[in-house]
Amino acid sequence: MRRQIPAPLIAALSDVLPDAYTHGDIDRLLMHAGAPGDPPQLNKQMKVQEWLRRVNRDESVDPVEVLGRVLEPFMEADPDAPGFQGEKNRDRLELLSRALARAELQYVKGGIIAGSLGQPSRSLDDLIRGRNMAALDEEFGRALKSVEGQPKDAVSAACNILESACKLYIADRAIEPPQKQDIQGLWNVVRKDLGFDPSLVEDNDLKQILSGLIAIVGGIGALRTHASSAHGRGVKVYRLEPRHARLAVHSAHTLVAFLIESWDKRVKGAASS
C-alpha cells in the first residue's frame, strides 16, 4: 500500500529545511531525494511544503522513499561535526524525531522509513550500532522496510538475521559448524555453546523459556519456508499479513538481542579471568 508523507512531518521539514539550508541547498536535496518536477517558486518554507505535497500527489514516486532520503542527512550526521551547529542541530533532530513518533514511524540507517516495530527492534538496533555486523544491519533494515508492504520479505529477513547472528558467533568462537547450515542446525550449535540448553538448567521457569526459544526458531524457519509456496495439494496457502510479519520480526529480534548480550557477557567474562 502506497503511504504518503504524514502532515506532521511535512510541517516539521518546512521548519527545519529553511532554517538549515539555502534555496539552492533545498533544491538539490529534494531533487536528489526524487521529488518530482521543478522547484516551486515560493519562499523556502512554502517551497518545502508544496514540493512534499506534490510528492504525495504524484503516483510515479514513493513518498516514503523520498522522505527517507530527505531525512538521511539530518538523522545520520554527527551533530558535533564542524559547521553543523551543534545544539541547534540537536533541536532539529528532536523536532524530526517527535514528528516521526507522532506518525508512528521510525528512521532506520540508510534512509529507510519504517513503521514503529516496538521495543525489541529498538533494543536490537542499539546493540548492532557500533559493531562490525554488516549482515545483521542489512537484514534488520530489510525487515523494517518491508514489514508493511511485503510481509513475506520481512519474515525472510527475520529468519536471515537469526542465521547471520548464529554464523557470526560460530565464526568468532571457532566452533565446528553444523553439517546442515539451516536455522535449526545453526541455532542448536550456538545455544549449546552459550548454555541455552533446557536440560542443563535447574530453574523450571527458565527451562520453559529456553524451550520456547527453540520452538520460536523452528517456527520462524518454517514460516519462511511455507509462506513462500504451498507444498503439494491440501497444504494451506499462507496469506501473510503485516501483523504476522511483525510477530516473526519481534520474535527474531528478541532472540538476536539475547544472543548478542549473552555473547558480550561471555567475552567480558573471558577478559576478566
C-alpha positions as CSV (number, residue, x, y, z in Angstrom):
1,M,0.0,0.0,0.0
2,R,1.4,3.4,-1.0
3,R,2.0,5.6,2.1
4,Q,2.1,9.3,1.9
5,I,4.3,11.7,3.9
6,P,2.3,12.5,7.0
7,A,1.3,16.1,7.6
8,P,3.3,16.4,10.9
9,L,6.5,15.6,9.0
10,I,5.8,18.0,6.2
11,A,5.2,20.7,8.8
12,A,8.5,19.7,10.7
13,L,10.5,19.7,7.5
14,S,9.1,23.0,6.4
15,D,10.6,24.5,9.6
16,V,13.9,22.5,9.6
17,L,15.0,22.8,6.0
18,P,14.6,26.5,5.6
19,D,16.4,27.1,8.8
20,A,19.3,24.8,7.8
21,Y,19.6,25.4,4.0
22,T,19.7,28.0,1.3
23,H,17.2,27.8,-1.6
24,G,19.8,26.1,-3.7
25,D,20.6,23.5,-1.0
26,I,16.9,22.7,-0.6
27,D,16.5,22.3,-4.4
28,R,19.5,19.9,-4.6
29,L,18.3,17.9,-1.5
30,L,14.8,17.4,-2.8
31,M,15.8,16.7,-6.4
32,H,18.3,14.1,-5.2
33,A,15.6,12.6,-3.0
34,G,13.4,12.1,-6.0
35,A,10.9,14.9,-5.6
36,P,9.2,15.3,-9.0
37,G,9.1,18.5,-11.1
38,D,10.9,21.8,-10.9
39,P,11.4,23.6,-7.6
40,P,8.3,25.7,-6.7
41,Q,9.0,29.4,-7.0
42,L,8.0,30.3,-3.4
43,N,9.7,31.2,-0.2
44,K,11.7,28.5,1.4
45,Q,9.0,27.3,3.9
46,M,6.2,27.3,1.3
47,K,8.6,25.7,-1.2
48,V,9.2,22.7,1.1
49,Q,5.5,22.3,1.9
50,E,4.3,22.5,-1.7
51,W,7.1,20.2,-3.1
52,L,6.4,17.5,-0.4
53,R,2.7,17.7,-1.0
54,R,3.4,17.2,-4.7
55,V,5.4,14.1,-3.8
56,N,2.3,12.8,-2.1
57,R,0.1,13.5,-5.1
58,D,2.4,12.1,-7.8
59,E,1.7,8.4,-8.2
60,S,5.0,7.8,-10.0
61,V,7.1,8.2,-6.9
62,D,7.2,6.5,-3.5
63,P,6.7,9.3,-0.9
64,V,8.2,7.3,1.9
65,E,11.4,6.7,-0.1
66,V,11.6,10.4,-0.8
67,L,11.1,11.1,2.9
68,G,13.9,8.8,3.9
69,R,16.4,10.4,1.5
70,V,15.4,13.9,2.8
71,L,15.8,12.9,6.4
72,E,19.1,11.0,5.9
73,P,21.5,14.0,6.1
74,F,20.0,15.0,9.4
75,M,19.4,11.6,11.0
76,E,22.9,10.3,10.3
77,A,25.1,13.4,10.6
78,D,27.2,14.0,13.7
79,P,25.6,17.0,15.4
80,D,29.0,17.9,16.8
81,A,30.8,17.9,13.5
82,P,32.5,21.2,12.5
83,G,30.0,23.6,10.8
84,F,27.0,21.5,11.9
85,Q,25.7,24.0,14.5
86,G,25.9,21.6,17.5
87,E,23.0,22.4,19.8
88,K,20.8,23.9,17.1
89,N,21.0,20.7,15.1
90,R,20.2,18.6,18.1
91,D,17.0,20.7,18.4
92,R,16.2,19.9,14.7
93,L,16.8,16.2,15.2
94,E,14.5,16.3,18.2
95,L,11.8,18.0,16.2
96,L,12.0,15.5,13.4
97,S,12.1,12.5,15.8
98,R,9.0,13.7,17.5
99,A,7.2,14.2,14.2
100,L,8.2,10.6,13.2
101,A,6.9,9.2,16.5
102,R,3.6,11.1,16.2
103,A,3.2,9.4,12.8
104,E,4.2,6.0,14.3
105,L,7.2,5.8,12.0
106,Q,10.9,5.4,12.7
107,Y,14.0,6.2,10.8
108,V,16.4,3.3,10.1
109,K,20.0,3.8,9.0
110,G,20.4,4.0,5.2
111,G,17.4,6.4,4.6
112,I,14.7,3.8,5.4
113,I,11.4,4.9,6.9
114,A,9.5,2.1,8.6
115,G,6.5,1.6,10.8
116,S,7.4,1.6,14.5
117,L,8.1,-2.0,15.4
118,G,8.4,-1.5,19.2
119,Q,11.0,-2.2,21.8
120,P,12.5,-5.5,20.6
121,S,13.7,-3.8,17.4
122,R,14.8,-0.6,19.1
123,S,16.9,-2.7,21.6
124,L,18.5,-4.7,18.7
125,D,19.2,-1.5,16.8
126,D,21.1,-0.2,19.8
127,L,23.1,-3.4,20.1
128,I,24.0,-3.5,16.4
129,R,25.2,0.1,16.3
130,G,28.9,0.4,16.7
131,R,29.5,-3.3,16.0
132,N,31.0,-4.8,12.8
133,M,27.8,-6.7,11.9
134,A,27.0,-5.6,8.4
135,A,25.0,-8.7,7.6
136,L,22.8,-8.1,10.7
137,D,22.4,-4.4,9.9
138,E,21.3,-5.2,6.3
139,E,18.7,-7.7,7.3
140,F,17.5,-5.5,10.2
141,G,16.8,-2.7,7.8
142,R,15.1,-5.0,5.3
143,A,12.7,-6.3,7.9
144,L,11.7,-2.9,9.0
145,K,11.3,-1.6,5.4
146,S,9.2,-4.5,4.2
147,V,7.0,-5.4,7.2
148,E,4.0,-3.4,6.0
149,G,4.1,-3.7,2.2
150,Q,6.0,-7.1,1.7
151,P,5.4,-9.2,4.8
152,K,6.9,-12.3,3.2
153,D,10.2,-10.4,2.7
154,A,10.0,-9.3,6.3
155,V,9.7,-12.9,7.5
156,S,12.6,-13.9,5.3
157,A,14.7,-11.1,6.8
158,A,13.7,-12.1,10.3
159,C,15.0,-15.6,9.7
160,N,18.1,-14.4,7.9
161,I,19.1,-12.1,10.8
162,L,18.9,-15.1,13.1
163,E,21.0,-17.2,10.7
164,S,23.6,-14.4,10.3
165,A,23.9,-13.8,14.0
166,C,24.5,-17.5,14.6
167,K,27.1,-17.7,11.8
168,L,28.9,-14.7,13.2
169,Y,29.0,-16.3,16.7
170,I,30.2,-19.6,15.3
171,A,33.0,-18.0,13.3
172,D,34.0,-15.8,16.3
173,R,34.2,-18.7,18.6
174,A,35.8,-21.0,16.0
175,I,33.2,-23.7,16.7
176,E,32.6,-26.6,14.4
177,P,29.6,-25.5,12.2
178,P,26.7,-27.9,11.7
179,Q,26.7,-30.1,8.5
180,K,23.3,-28.7,7.6
181,Q,23.6,-24.9,8.0
182,D,19.9,-24.1,8.2
183,I,18.4,-22.0,11.0
184,Q,17.7,-25.1,13.2
185,G,21.2,-26.5,12.8
186,L,23.0,-23.2,13.4
187,W,20.8,-22.3,16.5
188,N,21.5,-25.8,18.1
189,V,25.2,-25.2,17.9
190,V,25.0,-21.7,19.3
191,R,22.6,-22.4,22.1
192,K,24.6,-25.3,23.3
193,D,27.8,-23.3,23.4
194,L,26.1,-20.4,25.2
195,G,24.3,-22.8,27.7
196,F,20.8,-22.2,26.3
197,D,20.1,-25.9,26.8
198,P,16.9,-26.6,28.8
199,S,18.3,-29.9,30.0
200,L,21.2,-28.1,31.7
201,V,19.0,-25.6,33.6
202,E,17.6,-26.4,37.0
203,D,15.1,-23.5,37.3
204,N,11.8,-24.6,35.8
205,D,10.8,-21.1,34.7
206,L,14.0,-20.6,32.7
207,K,13.7,-24.1,31.4
208,Q,10.3,-23.3,29.9
209,I,11.6,-20.0,28.4
210,L,14.6,-21.7,26.8
211,S,12.4,-24.5,25.4
212,G,10.2,-21.7,24.0
213,L,13.2,-20.2,22.2
214,I,13.8,-23.4,20.4
215,A,10.2,-23.5,19.3
216,I,10.3,-19.9,18.1
217,V,13.4,-20.6,16.0
218,G,11.7,-23.6,14.4
219,G,8.5,-21.6,13.8
220,I,10.3,-18.7,12.1
221,G,12.2,-21.0,9.9
222,A,9.1,-23.0,9.0
223,L,7.1,-19.8,8.3
224,R,9.8,-18.6,5.9
225,T,9.6,-21.9,4.1
226,H,5.9,-22.4,4.0
227,A,4.9,-18.8,3.3
228,S,6.9,-18.8,0.1
229,S,5.0,-21.6,-1.6
230,A,2.4,-24.3,-0.9
231,H,4.0,-27.8,-0.9
232,G,1.6,-30.2,-2.6
233,R,-2.2,-30.5,-2.7
234,G,-4.1,-30.0,0.5
235,V,-1.4,-27.7,2.0
236,K,-2.9,-24.5,3.3
237,V,-1.7,-21.4,1.4
238,Y,-0.3,-18.8,3.7
239,R,-1.7,-15.3,3.4
240,L,0.8,-13.4,5.5
241,E,-0.4,-10.0,6.9
242,P,1.8,-7.3,8.4
243,R,0.8,-8.4,11.9
244,H,2.2,-11.9,11.2
245,A,5.4,-10.4,9.9
246,R,5.7,-8.2,13.0
247,L,5.3,-11.2,15.2
248,A,8.1,-13.0,13.4
249,V,10.3,-9.9,13.3
250,H,9.8,-9.1,17.0
251,S,10.5,-12.7,18.0
252,A,13.7,-12.9,15.9
253,H,14.9,-9.5,17.1
254,T,14.4,-10.5,20.7
255,L,16.3,-13.7,20.2
256,V,19.2,-12.0,18.4
257,A,19.4,-9.3,21.1
258,F,19.6,-12.1,23.8
259,L,22.3,-13.9,21.8
260,I,24.4,-10.7,21.4
261,E,24.0,-9.8,25.1
262,S,25.0,-13.3,26.2
263,W,27.9,-13.2,23.7
264,D,29.1,-9.9,25.2
265,K,28.9,-11.3,28.7
266,R,31.0,-14.3,27.7
267,V,33.6,-12.0,26.1
268,K,33.7,-9.8,29.2
269,G,34.0,-12.8,31.5
270,A,36.9,-14.2,29.5
271,A,38.7,-10.8,29.5
272,S,38.4,-10.5,33.3
273,S,39.6,-14.1,34.0
